[in-house]
Amino acid sequence: MNGRIAILGAGAIGLYYGARLALAGRDVSFLARSDLTAIRERGITLTVEGREDVLKPAAVFARAEDIGPVDLVILTLKATANAELAHLLPPLLGPATRVLTLQNGLGSEDTVARWVDRDRILGGLCYIACMRLAPAEVTCLHAGSIALGEADGPARERTRELAASFESAGVACRVVDDLVAARWRKLIWNVPFNGLSIAAGAVTTDVLCADPALRGEVQALMREVQAAARQLGIDIPDDVLRKQYDVTPPMGPYRPSSLVDFLAGRPLEIEAIWGEPLRRAQAAGAAMPRLALLYALLRRIDADRTRAAAQASAASAS
Amino acid sequence: MNGRIAILGAGAIGLYYGARLALAGRDVSFLARSDLTAIRERGITLTVEGREDVLKPAAVFARAEDIGPVDLVILTLKATANAELAHLLPPLLGPATRVLTLQNGLGSEDTVARWVDRDRILGGLCYIACMRLAPAEVTCLHAGSIALGEADGPARERTRELAASFESAGVACRVVDDLVAARWRKLIWNVPFNGLSIAAGAVTTDVLCADPALRGEVQALMREVQAAARQLGIDIPDDVLRKQYDVTPPMGPYRPSSLVDFLAGRPLEIEAIWGEPLRRAQAAGAAMPRLALLYALLRRIDADRTRAAAQASAASAS
């Protein structure tokens, strides 16, 4: 896939993949807000397992209008910022623009479809552990891979071409024939670990694995997600659950992305990771009692915190 | 029931019922630790709906040995302090001593039975809203009632005599023929409201009732407790669930006793209120998925807080 690329959302994921593609010679424009000045002055620095790469200069813009229509939008905003898509996305769209959403959880393709034909939407799952430790600086603990698929239907020639673009930029990338199924598979890990790490009082994954009662709940939540997926016609073998659990204890005191957001005072992707799967399961007649409880708790914890942060910000502004 | 009474545990509940009985002319000895000096100097003050009663002098002791064997022990320690029963209870026991435990949740009678014949054990459920706002001072928002029963079997003559003693001391008291069933009925309220008020981020009951997702979880937890009780041969009609829910919104921003403990930094009665019901249900083949998740979260939240408190205390001592 050639042509212009816009990165919509300059957090860790957007900066990382965008800089990788630009360093490989792609024409990449970044839309940034808080990191704008830092990126202009210093470019983007990627540190992966001790190796440092710097993209400088980086084409960075404050307004989508200054980028204009591109061939591919890579959507890396947090789902909690989706209300802003209404003004950020349209200026980037031409009649043939494709949108690749790398947002977590379920529902992102449907959100994008408010502005773009479903036939032009792709989705990707990022298996990566990276953090933006300072403006314009991303550190990657585990570069992992992307699983790419079409919003509807199996992988096509264009899906494979896009995957090849990522591969030639040094990003491991595979295609999947059922994106929704791939998203449910990823939820097998995200639902329990992202959720319980917050609800149990801001603990890392090693704590969840070491506590017998919490470990049991991790595994029970995995089975709830598996059963709900099955009700939706998606088979996730037991072996996948076992592997997803087994990779976790060796990760040590790992902070799932939602816990990182929580500790940084950012809103949580409640609906994408817990709310939407619950609603789809219930609509299909699958009870998810543990997820229902977890979702209700996280919603309240998030709302209280967001309100407290807004009050603190209003107080410091007055 | 005549004779000497010892109050084991001088928190709000112990001070309230002990002082009521003493003010009615009963021979009541209090075992106290933190409140000892205050009770010696000022007696015990009860404030109930604006009316104040003072018991002065109050017979208060620092060691169970200084009280010696009594006719009735009223156990009002928090269940979290039950490890201390091994040295606090035996000095109070003669060959015919009865023990009335007013502890919350399930399992208290079984704990007491390590030192006392089951035939000499009674239990009571306190429907009361009272707080110890200062040493030796109890304020009661709602004096409520006690439900009294035998550890094993239906109410007897002695059960009714004890209830009459409370009644003549101004404490509404009824007898029940199945104490375990009465304890499960009380859990219909305590399991969801005490638990979710903490797990949802320290919120009062009005918040739980006003949030649609949390309200749904309150009611779903009530049904889990009902189903588990049914599996154990205890029928709790739907009407009871509806009433227990319906009394709650009018209570306004109420703090369940566990939330009061939580906010005061005291350990929670995790096993009595959530752990023991879960284990009994599971042993009877009843799945309680929501309770299992809630229990695992509360255990961890409580352990972390208790550890933090111990570290703070060790740091301030060093």
Contacts between the chains, C-beta under 8 A, distances in Angstrom:
chain1	res1	chain2	res2	distance
A	196	B	297	7.5
A	199	B	199	6.8
A	199	B	297	5.4
A	200	B	296	7.6
A	200	B	297	5.4
A	200	B	300	4.4
A	200	B	301	6.7
A	201	B	297	7.9
A	201	B	300	6.1
A	201	B	301	4.7
A	201	B	304	5.2
A	201	B	305	7.9
A	203	B	300	6.8
A	203	B	304	7.5
A	207	B	300	7.5
A	211	B	296	7.3
A	211	B	299	7.6
A	211	B	300	6.0
A	213	B	292	7.8
A	213	B	295	6.6
A	213	B	296	3.8
A	213	B	299	5.7
A	213	B	300	7.7
A	214	B	296	4.9
A	214	B	297	7.8
A	214	B	300	6.0
A	216	B	292	7.3
A	216	B	296	7.0
A	217	B	292	6.6
A	217	B	293	5.2
A	217	B	296	4.6
A	217	B	297	8.0
A	220	B	289	6.8
A	220	B	292	7.0
A	220	B	293	7.6
A	221	B	293	7.9
A	289	B	220	6.8
A	289	B	289	4.2
A	289	B	290	5.1
A	290	B	289	5.1
A	290	B	290	6.8
A	290	B	292	7.5
A	290	B	293	4.8
A	292	B	213	7.8
A	292	B	216	7.3
A	292	B	217	6.6
A	292	B	220	7.0
A	292	B	290	7.5
A	293	B	217	5.2
A	293	B	220	7.6
A	293	B	221	7.9
A	293	B	290	4.7
A	293	B	293	5.4
A	293	B	294	6.6
A	294	B	293	6.6
A	295	B	213	6.6
A	296	B	200	7.6
A	296	B	211	7.3
A	296	B	213	3.8
A	296	B	214	4.8
A	296	B	216	7.0
A	296	B	217	4.7
A	297	B	196	7.5
A	297	B	199	5.4
A	297	B	200	5.4
A	297	B	201	7.9
A	297	B	214	7.8
A	297	B	217	7.9
A	297	B	297	7.7
A	299	B	211	7.7
A	299	B	213	5.7
A	300	B	200	4.4
A	300	B	201	6.1
A	300	B	203	6.9
A	300	B	207	7.5
A	300	B	211	6.0
A	300	B	213	7.7
A	300	B	214	6.0
A	301	B	200	6.7
A	301	B	201	4.7
A	304	B	201	5.2
A	304	B	203	7.5
A	305	B	201	7.9
